């Protein structure tokens, strides 16, 4: 699939088939995240891939939508704040770096015919406990990963004129 076709077809998926995600596809998707640019190439992120059914069901206490924990795979993108590059005013770029890696992952999944849904509205303390995440890692983003059950409805996007300003 061409890049522009991928970004145009990618939608948030909220219904997944039970079909497993093939290891080769998962590997390419995870590698896309690994290759994402990060500030000063610090790579301040870690990915946790959850396939275990019991663990996925325990994650429902962090985010209760059934379509989330019944997907074949759940990925948790974690930040490593102590590793992140900081701008001269002290602003850490860790959230930006993790978001870029996750965006690469989500677009790679779409190009492989798989669906995802960016989730930030979860209980991080539950995720930390369920996934045994150490204190130096902060769970930032979750996504289910799997084959879409149907075709997601396109969402509204503002016209370019509302978001672009030329000087």
Order of alpha helices (4+ residues) and beta strands (2+ residues): alpha-alpha-beta-alpha-alpha-beta-alpha-beta-alpha-beta-alpha
